[in-house]
Amino acid sequence: MTIAVNDRHIEYSGNGSTTVFAFDFPITATSELRVTVITSGVEAEQTLTTDYTVTISGDGTGSVAFSTAPASGVIVVLDGSTPATQPTDYITNDAFPAASHEGHMDRITKIAQENKRDVATTVRVPRDESGLTLPSVANRASKYAGYDS
């Protein structure tokens, strides 16, 4: 398969009645999906089978069905969350397994897309600056980051 969708992140607004939310990025197992609700700025990761169930179609896309409809004003977040593991074992001098090799490359692509998504939401310094080292926890406790000229 090819991985055409570049954004493994979807947000919906709860309305108190909708319980099913679709995702258009492929997953191969329910464990590759992280479901979070945000209520008044507070994130709460949901629990599979307790808070929601997942249906995966033949192409790996699917939907999440909540047991209770997220309230109006709640943000529902569906994120790809592929484990960064390498489950394929290639045997020396064995026939080249094209299907499992492509599956492995798809997995690497998903992980790269998820890393790109996560890095995009981090604090960064410009490329032409040497970087930033934060003080230790003890030295930054009860302090704020600030900038001057």
C-alpha positions as CSV (number, residue, x, y, z in Angstrom):
1,M,0.0,0.0,0.0
2,T,1.1,3.6,-0.3
3,I,0.7,6.2,2.4
4,A,-0.9,9.2,0.7
5,V,-2.3,11.0,3.7
6,N,0.4,13.2,5.3
7,D,-1.6,14.4,8.3
8,R,-2.2,11.7,10.9
9,H,-4.2,14.0,13.1
10,I,-7.9,15.0,12.9
11,E,-9.9,17.2,15.3
12,Y,-13.7,17.3,15.6
13,S,-16.0,19.4,17.8
14,G,-18.4,17.5,20.0
15,N,-22.0,18.5,19.9
16,G,-23.6,16.2,22.5
17,S,-25.2,13.9,20.0
18,T,-22.6,12.7,17.5
19,T,-20.8,9.5,18.7
20,V,-19.0,8.3,15.5
21,F,-15.9,10.1,14.2
22,A,-14.0,9.0,11.0
23,F,-10.3,9.0,10.4
24,D,-8.8,8.9,6.9
25,F,-5.2,7.8,7.7
26,P,-4.4,4.1,7.7
27,I,-3.8,2.0,10.8
28,T,-3.2,-1.7,11.0
29,A,-4.3,-2.2,14.6
30,T,-6.5,-0.3,17.1
31,S,-3.3,0.2,19.2
32,E,-2.1,2.6,16.5
33,L,-4.8,5.2,17.3
34,R,-4.7,7.6,20.2
35,V,-8.1,9.2,21.1
36,T,-8.1,12.3,23.2
37,V,-10.8,14.7,24.3
38,I,-10.1,18.3,25.3
39,T,-12.5,19.9,27.7
40,S,-11.8,23.5,28.7
41,G,-8.2,23.1,27.7
42,V,-7.7,19.9,29.7
43,E,-6.6,16.9,27.7
44,A,-7.9,13.4,28.6
45,E,-6.7,10.4,26.7
46,Q,-9.6,7.9,26.2
47,T,-9.5,4.2,26.9
48,L,-10.3,1.7,24.1
49,T,-13.4,-0.5,24.9
50,T,-14.2,1.6,28.0
51,D,-14.7,5.0,26.3
52,Y,-14.8,4.1,22.6
53,T,-14.4,1.3,20.0
54,V,-12.6,1.4,16.7
55,T,-13.8,0.0,13.3
56,I,-11.1,-0.4,10.7
57,S,-12.0,-0.8,7.0
58,G,-10.1,-2.8,4.4
59,D,-7.8,0.2,3.5
60,G,-6.9,0.8,7.1
61,T,-9.0,3.9,7.6
62,G,-12.1,3.8,9.8
63,S,-14.0,5.3,12.6
64,V,-14.2,5.7,16.4
65,A,-17.5,5.2,18.1
66,F,-17.8,6.7,21.6
67,S,-20.0,5.0,24.2
68,T,-21.2,8.5,25.2
69,A,-21.4,11.5,22.8
70,P,-18.7,14.1,23.5
71,A,-20.5,17.2,24.9
72,S,-20.8,20.5,23.0
73,G,-17.6,22.4,23.1
74,V,-15.4,19.4,23.7
75,I,-12.7,18.8,21.1
76,V,-12.2,15.2,19.9
77,V,-8.7,14.4,18.7
78,L,-7.8,11.3,16.7
79,D,-4.0,10.8,16.2
80,G,-2.0,8.1,14.6
81,S,0.3,6.5,17.2
82,T,2.4,3.9,15.5
83,P,4.7,2.0,17.9
84,A,8.3,2.8,16.9
85,T,9.3,-0.9,16.8
86,Q,10.6,-3.1,14.0
87,P,8.6,-6.3,14.0
88,T,9.9,-7.7,10.7
89,D,12.7,-10.3,10.9
90,Y,14.6,-10.8,7.6
91,I,16.4,-14.1,7.2
92,T,19.8,-14.1,5.4
93,N,19.6,-15.7,1.9
94,D,15.8,-16.1,2.2
95,A,13.5,-15.0,-0.7
96,F,12.8,-11.3,-0.6
97,P,9.4,-10.8,1.0
98,A,8.1,-7.9,-1.0
99,A,4.7,-7.7,0.9
100,S,6.2,-7.6,4.3
101,H,9.0,-5.2,3.2
102,E,6.4,-2.8,1.8
103,G,4.5,-3.1,5.1
104,H,7.7,-2.3,7.0
105,M,8.3,0.8,4.8
106,D,4.7,1.9,5.4
107,R,5.3,1.6,9.1
108,I,8.4,3.8,8.8
109,T,6.5,6.3,6.8
110,K,3.7,6.5,9.4
111,I,6.2,7.0,12.2
112,A,8.0,9.7,10.2
113,Q,4.7,11.5,9.6
114,E,3.7,11.3,13.3
115,N,7.2,12.6,14.3
116,K,6.8,15.5,11.8
117,R,3.3,16.3,13.4
118,D,4.7,16.2,16.9
119,V,7.8,18.3,16.1
120,A,5.6,21.0,14.5
121,T,4.0,21.6,17.9
122,T,7.3,22.0,19.9
123,V,9.2,25.0,21.0
124,R,12.1,25.5,18.6
125,V,14.9,27.9,18.0
126,P,15.8,29.2,14.5
127,R,18.1,27.0,12.5
128,D,20.8,29.6,12.4
129,E,21.0,29.8,16.2
130,S,23.2,27.4,18.2
131,G,20.3,26.0,20.3
132,L,18.9,26.4,23.7
133,T,19.7,24.6,26.9
134,L,17.2,24.8,29.7
135,P,18.4,25.1,33.3
136,S,17.9,22.1,35.6
137,V,14.5,21.6,37.2
138,A,15.7,23.0,40.5
139,N,17.0,26.2,38.8
140,R,13.9,26.8,36.8
141,A,11.3,26.0,39.5
142,S,8.8,28.8,40.0
143,K,10.3,30.8,37.2
144,Y,9.1,31.9,33.7
145,A,10.9,32.0,30.4
146,G,11.5,35.5,29.2
147,Y,13.4,37.3,26.5
148,D,15.2,40.6,26.3
149,S,17.0,42.5,23.5
